[in-house]
Amino acid sequence: MRILHTSDWHIGRTFHGHSTIENLRTVLAALAAEVRERSVDVVVVAGDIFDSATPSAEAYTVLEAAVVTLREAGASVVLTSGNHDSATRLGFMSRFSGLAGVHVVTRQEQHSVPITISDEFGPVHFYGIPYLEPALLRHHYPDVPLKNHEQVLGFVMDRIRADLADRGGRSVVLSHCFAVGVEPSDVERDITSGGIDYVPLSVFDGPDYVALGHIHGRSTLSERVRYSGAPLHYSFSEASKPRGGWLVDLDADGLSTVEWVDLPVPRALSVITGSLDEILADAAHATVEDHWLSVILTDQVRPLDGMRKLQARFGHCVTLEHRPAVTADATETTYAERVRARTDAEIVSGFLEFVRNGIGPTELETDILSSVLTEVALGEADEPTAQPEKTRVSPTDARRTVDSLAEVDA
């Protein structure tokens, strides 16, 4: 039997405010093409089908189109709910869809009742473990300690192994969890990922193959326990990770081979670093002009209107971080100490240096600053209660002056 393992479709998720629906449609169509070309018998999706517990109508149409295309390509489909899904909404009419070869496992009592699909060597039992929140499961089994995900999945896997011992045959388990390959020390007992407690790899002993979901990057915990990762890149931290799924072959004795199948990346992700002028002028960046782009600016002073200027060349630049290559030494003196015995012009200049990472006013800004301070002094002198001896600029006045200078720069 040939199985294609995927997970974490996250239908409806946005990428920095941009819809990913069309890109996901492209990838799921490519997934169906791989199913047809490679004669896949079963596609398993290990949780987080939707990105939200209240998916939109469009998200449902994407799911419907995907499973119909997979069935038309010749594969049965087994899906489980993840921590992002609503078990009730995802599982709606699941008994009916199962008659058509699309098996949706979302109810806790389904974990030890397999979906059995046979090939020329006999039955293969697919045990779908929906995401099981300990607090919502423990009242079903009041005599069993179910305080965390390790205990929950340990309990569930014991029941699966007992059921499999009675049935016989080969088996595949789907689970949405954060599994780790080694037993943690006491210091590491609080390890979580996405709000889910860790689960030791040993919990999954027994089945011929364990298809995991929840981690968005491809990962091999053992020859028979793997994460496929998500079909799209959903953050820049995933930019270097391949997108695809595991092609799993079972023979008469169990697991035979596992092969990685690449899926297309509709829009690649890139991170570039440099000063604004360097990035805008560098011809080498032509290769990433159509990528989702994260830019790290190294200018000593944050450039004004940097994102607009970047997007004029890189239309899909979505994040901007200012990480100056040169950082001014921090001062521990108080504001009162910094302004003592200093003129108004010196105070505003010092403020500019503070907010501009050590860069003070330009010659043009110095002229504007002098003009503004003169107008302030003359205005106060015309008032009956004005004190002509000395004008001291408050932090608020300094901030207004800086805003005026920013408008001139723009």
C-alpha positions in Angstrom: 0.0 0.0 0.0 1.3 3.5 -0.9 0.5 6.3 1.5 1.1 10.0 1.2 1.6 11.7 4.6 0.8 15.5 4.8 -0.5 17.8 7.6 -1.1 21.3 8.7 -2.9 22.7 5.7 -4.1 25.7 7.8 -6.8 26.6 5.2 -7.7 30.3 5.7 -4.4 31.4 7.3 -3.0 34.8 6.3 0.6 35.7 5.8 1.3 39.1 7.2 -2.2 40.2 6.3 -2.2 38.6 2.8 -4.5 35.7 1.9 -2.8 32.3 1.2 -5.9 30.7 -0.3 -4.8 30.8 -3.9 -1.3 29.6 -3.2 -2.8 26.7 -1.1 -5.1 25.8 -4.0 -2.0 25.6 -6.3 -0.2 23.3 -3.8 -3.2 21.0 -3.2 -3.7 20.6 -6.9 0.0 19.6 -7.2 -0.6 17.2 -4.3 -3.4 15.5 -6.3 -1.2 15.3 -9.4 1.5 13.5 -7.3 -1.2 11.1 -6.0 -2.3 10.3 -9.6 1.3 10.0 -11.0 2.6 7.9 -8.1 -0.5 5.7 -7.7 -1.0 6.7 -4.1 -3.7 4.6 -2.3 -4.3 6.7 0.8 -3.6 10.4 1.7 -3.4 11.1 5.4 -3.6 14.6 6.8 -2.5 14.8 10.5 -4.4 17.7 11.9 -4.9 21.5 11.5 -6.9 21.2 8.4 -8.3 24.7 9.0 -6.4 27.6 10.6 -9.4 28.7 12.7 -12.1 27.0 14.7 -14.6 29.1 12.8 -13.5 28.7 9.1 -14.9 30.9 6.4 -17.2 29.6 3.7 -14.3 29.9 1.2 -12.1 27.7 3.4 -14.8 25.0 3.3 -14.9 25.2 -0.5 -11.1 24.8 -0.6 -11.3 21.7 1.5 -14.1 20.2 -0.5 -12.3 20.8 -3.8 -9.1 19.3 -2.4 -10.6 16.0 -1.1 -12.7 15.6 -4.3 -9.6 16.0 -6.4 -7.7 13.5 -4.3 -10.5 11.0 -4.6 -10.7 11.5 -8.3 -6.9 10.9 -8.4 -7.6 7.4 -6.9 -6.8 7.8 -3.2 -8.8 7.4 -0.1 -8.4 10.2 2.4 -8.0 10.1 6.2 -8.1 13.4 8.1 -7.8 14.2 11.8 -8.5 17.4 13.7 -5.7 19.5 15.2 -5.5 22.1 17.9 -6.6 24.8 15.4 -9.7 23.0 14.2 -13.2 22.8 15.6 -13.8 19.1 16.0 -17.5 19.6 15.6 -17.3 21.7 12.5 -14.6 19.6 10.8 -16.5 16.4 11.7 -19.8 17.5 10.4 -21.3 14.7 8.2 -18.1 12.7 8.6 -20.0 9.4 8.7 -21.6 10.3 5.3 -18.2 11.4 3.8 -16.7 8.1 5.0 -19.0 6.2 2.7 -17.3 8.1 -0.2 -13.8 7.3 1.0 -13.1 10.5 2.9 -12.7 9.6 6.5 -12.7 12.4 9.1 -11.7 11.6 12.6 -12.6 14.2 15.2 -14.4 12.5 18.1 -12.4 11.2 21.1 -14.1 7.8 21.1 -12.9 7.2 17.5 -9.2 6.9 18.4 -9.3 3.1 19.0 -11.7 2.3 16.1 -9.5 2.1 13.0 -10.4 2.8 9.4 -9.4 -0.4 7.6 -8.3 -0.3 4.0 -7.0 -3.5 2.4 -4.5 -4.2 -0.4 -3.2 -7.4 -1.9 -1.4 -8.3 1.4 -4.4 -7.8 3.6 -5.8 -5.1 5.9 -4.1 -1.9 6.9 -5.6 -0.2 10.0 -5.5 3.6 10.2 -5.9 4.9 13.7 -6.7 8.6 13.6 -6.0 10.4 17.0 -7.8 13.7 17.0 -6.3 16.5 19.0 -7.3 15.6 22.6 -7.2 18.4 25.1 -6.5 16.7 28.5 -9.0 18.9 30.4 -11.8 17.9 28.0 -10.9 14.2 27.9 -10.3 13.2 31.5 -14.0 13.2 32.5 -14.6 10.4 30.0 -12.1 8.2 31.9 -12.3 9.4 35.6 -10.1 6.5 36.8 -7.2 7.3 34.5 -4.7 10.2 35.2 -4.9 12.4 32.2 -3.2 15.7 33.2 -1.0 16.3 30.1 -0.5 15.2 26.5 2.0 12.6 27.4 -0.5 10.8 29.6 -3.3 11.3 27.2 -1.4 9.9 24.2 0.1 7.1 26.3 -3.4 6.0 27.3 -4.7 6.3 23.8 -1.7 4.4 22.3 -2.2 1.6 24.9 -5.8 1.2 23.7 -4.6 1.2 20.1 -2.0 -1.4 20.7 -4.6 -3.6 22.5 -7.1 -3.3 19.6 -4.4 -4.0 17.1 -3.3 -7.1 19.0 -6.8 -8.5 18.6 -7.2 -7.5 14.9 -3.8 -8.3 13.6 -2.4 -6.8 10.4 -0.4 -3.7 9.6 -1.1 -0.2 11.1 -0.7 3.5 10.6 -1.3 6.1 13.4 -2.1 9.8 12.8 -1.4 12.2 15.7 -1.2 16.0 16.1 1.3 16.6 18.9 4.7 17.9 19.8 6.8 14.7 19.9 10.5 14.6 21.0 13.0 11.9 20.5 14.6 11.8 23.9 13.4 11.8 27.5 13.9 15.3 28.9 15.5 16.1 32.2 13.7 17.7 35.1 14.9 21.1 33.9 13.1 20.5 30.5 9.8 19.3 31.9 7.9 22.4 30.7 8.8 22.1 27.0 5.9 23.0 24.8 5.3 24.0 21.2 2.3 26.0 20.1 0.8 25.5 23.6 1.0 21.7 23.3 3.1 19.6 25.9 5.9 17.4 24.6 5.3 13.7 24.1 8.2 11.2 24.3 8.8 9.3 21.1 8.5 6.0 23.0 4.8 6.7 23.3 4.4 5.7 19.6 6.0 2.3 19.8 4.2 -0.4 17.9 2.6 0.8 14.6 4.3 0.3 11.3 4.2 4.1 10.6 3.2 7.2 12.6 2.2 10.3 10.7 2.6 13.3 12.9 1.3 16.9 12.5 1.7 20.2 14.4 5.4 21.0 13.6 5.6 22.9 10.3 9.0 21.7 9.2 9.8 18.2 7.8 11.3 16.1 10.5 12.3 12.4 11.0 12.2 11.3 14.6 12.8 7.7 13.6 12.4 5.6 10.5 8.8 5.0 11.3 7.8 8.3 13.1 7.9 11.5 11.0 6.5 15.0 10.6 5.7 16.1 7.1 5.4 19.8 7.9 3.0 22.3 6.3 2.4 22.5 2.5 3.0 26.3 2.5 5.5 28.5 4.3 3.6 30.3 7.0 6.5 32.3 8.6 9.9 33.5 7.6 11.4 31.1 10.1 10.3 28.3 7.8 11.9 29.9 4.7 14.7 27.4 4.3 12.5 24.3 5.0 11.3 22.2 2.0 7.5 21.8 1.4 6.1 18.4 0.5 5.1 15.1 2.0 6.3 11.6 2.9 5.6 8.8 0.4 5.3 5.7 2.5 5.2 2.2 1.1 4.0 -0.8 3.2 4.7 -4.3 2.0 3.4 -7.6 3.5 5.7 -7.3 6.5 5.0 -3.6 7.3 7.1 -0.5 6.5 9.1 -0.9 3.4 10.4 2.5 2.1 9.8 6.2 2.8 10.6 8.8 0.2 10.2 12.6 0.3 8.0 14.2 -2.4 8.6 17.9 -3.0 5.6 20.2 -3.6 5.8 23.6 -5.4 6.4 26.8 -3.5 4.1 29.3 -5.2 5.9 32.3 -3.8 9.3 31.9 -2.1 10.4 33.6 1.1 13.6 35.6 1.4 15.3 37.7 4.0 17.8 40.4 2.9 19.9 42.7 5.0 21.7 46.0 4.3 21.2 49.7 4.3 18.1 51.1 2.5 20.2 52.7 -0.3 22.3 49.5 -0.8 19.2 47.3 -1.0 17.4 49.5 -3.5 20.4 49.8 -5.7 21.8 46.3 -5.6 21.1 44.5 -9.0 21.7 41.1 -7.3 18.4 41.5 -5.5 16.5 41.2 -8.8 16.1 37.5 -8.1 13.9 38.1 -5.0 11.8 40.9 -6.4 8.8 38.5 -6.6 9.4 36.8 -3.3 7.7 37.4 0.1 10.4 39.6 1.6 11.5 40.4 5.1 14.1 43.3 5.2 16.5 44.1 7.9 17.8 47.6 7.6 21.3 48.4 9.0 21.2 52.2 8.5 22.4 53.9 11.7 19.2 56.1 11.6 15.9 54.5 10.7 15.1 55.8 7.2 11.9 57.7 6.8 9.2 56.0 4.8 11.4 52.9 4.4 8.6 50.4 3.7 7.0 52.5 0.9 10.4 52.9 -0.8 11.1 49.1 -0.5 7.7 48.2 -1.8 8.2 50.4 -4.9 10.9 47.8 -5.9 9.8 44.7 -4.0 6.0 44.5 -4.2 5.8 41.7 -1.7 7.9 43.1 1.0 5.8 42.5 4.2 8.1 43.0 7.2 10.7 45.6 8.0 13.1 45.6 10.9 15.6 48.3 11.8 18.8 46.7 13.2 21.5 49.3 12.9 25.1 48.2 12.2 26.4 50.9 14.5 24.7 51.5 17.9 25.4 54.6 20.0 26.6 54.0 23.5 23.7 54.1 26.0 23.7 56.6 28.7 22.6 56.1 32.3 22.2 59.8 33.1 18.8 61.2 33.9 17.0 63.8 31.7 17.6 66.4 34.4 21.3 65.7 34.3 21.5 65.8 30.5 19.8 69.3 30.2 21.6 71.0 33.2 23.5 74.1 32.0 22.7 73.5 28.4 21.0 75.9 25.9 17.7 75.1 24.3 19.4 74.3 21.0 21.8 71.9 22.7 18.9 70.2 24.4 17.0 69.6 21.2 20.2 68.5 19.4 20.9 66.0 22.2 17.4 64.7 21.9 17.8 64.2 18.2 21.1 62.3 18.8 19.2 60.1 21.4 16.4 59.1 19.1 18.6 58.8 16.0 21.1 56.4 17.4 23.8 59.1 17.8 23.2 61.2 14.7 22.5 64.9 15.5 20.8 67.5 13.3 22.0 68.3 9.8 23.0 71.8 8.8 19.5 72.4 7.3 17.9 71.1 10.5 20.2 73.3 12.6 18.9 76.4 10.7 15.3 75.3 11.2 15.9 74.6 14.8 17.3 78.0 15.4 14.4 79.7 13.6 11.8 77.7 15.7 13.5 78.5 19.0 13.7 82.2 18.1 9.9 82.2 17.3 9.2 80.5 20.6 11.3 83.0 22.5 9.7 86.0 20.8 6.2 84.7 21.3 6.8 84.3 25.0 8.3 87.8 25.3 5.1 89.3 23.9 3.0 87.8 26.7 2.5 89.9 29.9 3.5 87.1 32.2 6.5 86.0 30.1 9.8 85.6 31.9 12.5 87.1 29.6 15.5 85.8 31.5 15.7 82.2 30.1 13.6 80.0 27.9 13.8 76.3 28.6 12.4 73.8 26.1 10.3 71.0 27.6 10.5 67.4 26.3 7.1 68.0 24.6 8.4 71.1 22.8 11.5 69.1 21.7 9.3 66.4 20.3 7.3 68.9 18.3 10.5 70.4 16.9 11.7 66.9 15.9 8.4 66.3 14.2 8.9 69.6 12.3 12.3 68.5 11.2 10.9 65.1 10.1 8.4 66.9 7.9 11.3 68.8 6.2 13.2 65.5 5.7 10.1 63.9 4.1 
